[in-house]
Each structure stands twice: as C-alpha cells, then as structure tokens.
Amino acid sequence: MKRLMQFALSLLLTTGGIAFASEQDCGTDPTALVGGLPVSAEASFSTDDNGNISITVANAQADPLSASQLLNGVAFTLSESETTGTLMSDTAAMRTIAAGGKFMNGAPSAMGWALAENTAGGLELCVLCTDLGAVGPKHLLIGPAAASGIYASANDSIAGNKPHNPFTVGQASFFVNAPGVTSATFITGVTFFFGTDAGVSVPGSCSGGGPVGGPVG
C-alpha cells in the first residue's frame, strides 16, 4: 500500500505540483471471496484543500481463474459527505491476454472508466457504468500473472476473450475533483466491485486519515 501511495504522490508532483496532506490506505479482507474464488484489492486516497482526491487502485490477486476476480469499480464515502465530483483523469497500463494465458502489454493510457455521483451517499469509480461513458466490460483491472510469467489459471472469460480484452493492469491512478473536499477530509467507507455483472461487491477497510466506517455498497 505504501508503494501505491508513493506512486500517486510522485506522479502528482511531476504533473501538477500539488502536495496532498491527508492519506489513507484501504483494502479487502485477506479471506474475501467472490463466487467461491479469492479476491484482493487495494486503494490509496489523498486529499488536498483544493477539492482534489488522488486515488490509486490495484488488484492484488495474482493469476486469476475467472473474470469474476477482476475489479470493475471502487465506491467510497467521504467525511464531508460529498456526492458530486468530476473525474479529471484515469490512467493505467493495458494488457491483452491471449488463449493459453500469454499476454502483451500496451503503454499506459486512459482507462475508460467513469465517475458515478450520489452512489450510496458517495462516489463510485466504475467501468461497467456504460451509461456514463465507461467502456466495460473491457478494461477490468486484473492482477499480476503467475510466477511462470503467464496467466496459467485463466479460463476463457479472461484468456482470448474478445469482449473483455484488453484489461487494465498494475497501479491505476484516478484524479477526482469534488467541491468541499479539504486536506482534513477522510474516507468513511469503501467498497470494491468485481466481475462483469454490476453490484457484486466486497467491503473494504481503511487505515489512517481519521475514523473509518463500514462499507458503502
């Protein structure tokens, strides 16, 4: 999680020169399951006095079997109760996975995700919200390959799946502007969403930044 935050801060300093004062790390429980399969996601949040939120997200589940283990969204609530905002940018590396689990990487680019407002009292970054312009079911956030260097366990919902390829991979960076956010704002709840069907969620927990409540979805 510290590496996620360091990446977000260094990117921000080189692109915008803004120093974020409040930082929180969030993640799923180590025992989290979706459809009987393990899932693991991490997110780091930083806020400043100009209403900016820097969010870095990663899927930590290596060598997934199914697309149900891939991240399609992150919802969060804020201590200032903001429910509106603007997604200023989203960036991640692209990865196309062929039949057999071999993959080819593309350069970092816009992810094609969107920001849903007033979602369960907060905001949600999502790729299945195509009504908002998101590109899902492509660009789900996938975890790293197996130690062998390929996605050895991947079934046909991942490997060679044209509707789902390409995927986003590694550290996904989002920059959101939400009026009312300050450096004192903290995350009060976070929920991670998985798979190609909307609404399949796993609650997360956070550390740092202030009191942390329960899941938001």
N, C-alpha and C positions, 0 to 999 in steps of 0.2 A: 504494500500500500504506500509506503514511503516513496518507492520508486515512481509510482503513479503521480504522486503529488509533485515530486521534483521535476518530472517531465512537464507537467502542466505549468508549473511556475517558470521553468526555463523557457518554454515556448512563449509564454505570455511576455516575459521580459524582453525577448528578442523581437516580438511582433508589435507589442503595444506599450511596453514600458510601464505597465500598471502593477503595483505591488498589492497582492491580496493579503488581508490581515487576518481573516478567520478561516480555519482549515478543519475539515472533518473527513475521516475515513469510514466507509461503510462497506458491508459485505453480507453475504448469505451465511447461514449456519453451515459448518462443515458436514453435517449429516443431511443437508437438503436434498430432496428428490423431486423429480417431475416424471410421472408415469413410471415410477419404479427405477428411474435412472438418475445417477448423481448429477447435480448441477452446482456450479460455483461461479459467483460473480463478485466483482469489487468495483467500488466507485469512490472517488475523492471529490470533495466540494470545497471551493474557496469563494469568498465574497469580499466586495470592497464597498466603499462609501459612494460609488457612482452607480449603484444598482446592478453591478456586474456579478455573474456567477460563472466560475470556471469549473467544469465537470470533466473528469477523466474516468473512463469506464473500461474494464477489461473482463473478458470471460476466461476464468482460470481453469476450466475443465478441459484437461488435455485429452486428445484422441477420442472425441465423442463418437458414440454409436449412431445417434439419431439427431435430426434437426430439432427435435423436442428439447435438446440440451443447449440450443443456441439462443443467445439473448436477442430479444426483439424490442425491449423497452425498459426504461427506468422511470418510476414515478417518485416524486418527493414532495413533502410539505415543508414549509418554512416558518420560522418563529414569528415573522412579521405578517403571516397569513396571506402572502401574495399568491394570486391565482392567475395573473396575466403576465405575459412576457413575450420577448422576441428572440428566436434562435438566430444569433448573428453568424455562427459558423459551426460546422461539424466536419471533422477530418479523421480519417483512418486509412491504413493500408488495405489494399484489395487482394483477395486470394481466390483463384479459381481452382476447384478440386475436381480432378478427372476420375473416371471409373478406375478402381484399383487403389485410390487414395493418394496418388501423386498430385502435386499441386504446383501452380505457377503464381508467383507474386506480381502484383502491379504496384505502381507508385502510389503514395498517399494521395487521396483526393477527397472531395466532398462525399459524404456517406449517403445522402439522400434520405436522411431521417427528418422528422418534423417535431414541433413542439405543440402538444395539446394543452390548452388552457383550461382552468377550472375543472381539473380532474381529481375527484375525491378530495376537494379542498386544497389542491396544489397544482403542480405542473407535471407533465409526463413527456419524456423524450421517447419517440416511438418510430418504428419503421413499418408497422402494419397499418398505420393510420393514413391510408391512401387518400382518404377524403381531404386530408390536409396537404397533399402533395408528396407524401412519402412513397418510396419505391418498392416496398415489400411485396412479395416475400423474399426478394433479393436483399442482399446487404445485411442479413442477420449477422450478429457478432459471434464469431467462432473462436474457440480456444486453440492452443498450440497443437501441433501434430504429435504423434507418438515419438518415443526416443529413437525409433528406426528412421525417422525423417519423413514418414508418410502418415496419412490418416488410415492406419491399418484396420481400425474397427468400423470405419464409416460405412453405413448401409446406403442404399440408393436414394434416400432422402437427402443425402449430402453429396456423395461421390457421383459425379456425372449428371447431377440433377439440374437440368436447364432452368426451370423456373426459380430455383434457389441460388444458383451461381450468378455472379460471384458473391463471395462473402466478405465482410469486413473482419479484420484480424488485428491482434495486438492492442495497443493503447488507443482508444477512441477519445478524441477531445471535442468537447462541446463548449461554446461560449454563449451564454444567455444573458439578456438584459431584462431585468424585472424591476419596474419602478417601486421604490420603497425599500429595496434591499440595501443594507449597510454592512460595514465590517463587523458589526455585532450580531448580524443575522446568523442563525444556525438551523441545521436540518432537524426537524422534529419527527420525521418518519420517512422511510424509504422502502420501496417495493421493486423487485426485479421481475421481469416478464420473459417467458421462454416459449420457444416453438413457433409454429406457423399459424396457430389459432389464437386469436385475441383473448386476453383475460386469464391466461394460465400464469399464475403469479406465485412468487416465493418472497416472504417478508425478509427484510434485511435489518441489521442493527448498526449503529454508528458509535464512534468514539471521538471525543474532542469537540470543542466549539460550544458546549452548553448542554442542557438537558435534552435527552433523546427519547421520543415517544415510540409508539408501536408502528406497524405497517400502515401504508396509506392506500392499499388496494386489496 
